[in-house]
Amino acid sequence: MIVIDTSAFTKFLLQEKDWQDVVQYIEPKAQPYTVEMLFTESTNVIWKYVKKNLISKEEGFEFFEDLKSIYETQTITAENNLRYGNLALNIGFSHDIPIYDSLFIAQAQHYCVSLITCDKKQAAIADKMNIPVEIV
């Protein structure tokens, strides 16, 4: 089991540079978990790509359909954000990071599993908390 955050997931979803490095963490054998925030944040990333003219609106909707499929098929097990709210808030206060980042750290800490991320600041905080981290 692993916890995948939005930065790593969107790297895969939008096929950013080295996106193939993330595939192994989306596979069922990896037992990927996340918090529901991932789907909202990923949709926002799609929106940003369209706004910056990196992809067309049509491509944005196609990526969104891929995102919905991953959610609906439970390819990644998504848990309610509120389940980790208290712990995430504590992490946010203690390490001065936003809740949307600390939610993933809280979930990884709860399960004592690795956090998969592209976010170096988030990774450093998780590492400081003795949570295994893999930067992709």
N, C-alpha and C positions, 0 to 999 in steps of 0.2 A: 504494500500500500504506500502511496505517496500523496502529497498535496501539491496541486499545480495552481500557480497564480495566473493572473490575467496577462502579465507580460510574456510569460512563456507560452500560454495558450494562444494569444493573438499572433505570436511569432509563427506558430503552426498554422493557425486558421488562415492568415493572410499571406502565408508562404513568404515570409520575410527571409532575409539572408540567413543561411544555415538552419532553415526551418526543419530540415530532416533530423536534426539533433533532438528535436522534441518528440518525434513520432513514437519512440520507445516508451514515453511516459503517457501516451494516449492509449496505448494498447491495453486490452483487458487484463493481461497478465500483470501489468503494473498496478492494477487496482487504483486508478486515479480518483481522488476525492478533491472537492473544492467547496467553496461557499457560493451561494447564489449570486453574490456580488460579481462574480466572474462574468456572468451572462450580461448584466447591465453594463459593466465596464467594457466588455468586448463589443457590444453594440455601439457604445460611444466611440471606440477606436475606429470602427467601420465608418461612422459618421465623420470623424476627423479626416480619414483618408479621402472621402468624397469631397469634403470642404477644401482640402488642400490639392484637389485634382490629381491625386495619386491613383485613384480608381474612379470609374464612372458610377453614376447612381445605379445603373443596372447591375454592375459588378457588386456594388454595395448590398443590393437586395439578394444577390446570389450568395454572398458570404453570410448574410443574415439567415438565409434558408439553411445553409450548412450548420450554422450555430444552433438554430432551432432543432435540427435533426440530432445533433449531439446531445442536446438537452432532453429531447423527447425520448430518445432511445437509451438514455441513461448511460451513454458511453463513459461519461464521467459522473460519479455520484456527487450530486450537489446537495449540500445541507443548508438549512435556514441560517441566515446571517445572525439572527438573534441568539441562536444557540451559543455563539462565541462572543456575544456582545460585551459582557462584563470583563472577560479576559482580554479581549481586543482593546477595550477602553483603557484598561490598566497598562497594557503594552504601549498603547499610543501615548499615554501620559508619561510613562517611565522613559520612553525612548524618543519622544518627540516625532512620531510618525503618524500619518493619517490613519484613520480607522480602516479605510478600504485596503490598506497594506497590512495593518496589524491583524485583520481578520484571518488572513491566510497563515500568518505566523501562529496565531492562537490555535487554529485547527491542527496544524502540524505538531504543535506542542501537546495538544490534547491527546493525539494518537501516538505520540512519540515516533513520528515518521519524518522522512525527508521532505523539505520544501523545494520545489522546482520553480526557479525564477530566472529572469533576466535582469532583475533590479538589484544592482550591487549594494545600495544602501540597505534595502530590505534584507538582503542576504547577510550583510555584516551584522545587523541586529539579531537575526535568527542565530547566527553563529555565536555571537556573544551570549545568547541565551542557551547555548549548547544544543541547538536544534540542527540536525544534519541539513546541509544545503547543497544543492547542485545548481550551479549557474550554467544556463544553456544559451 
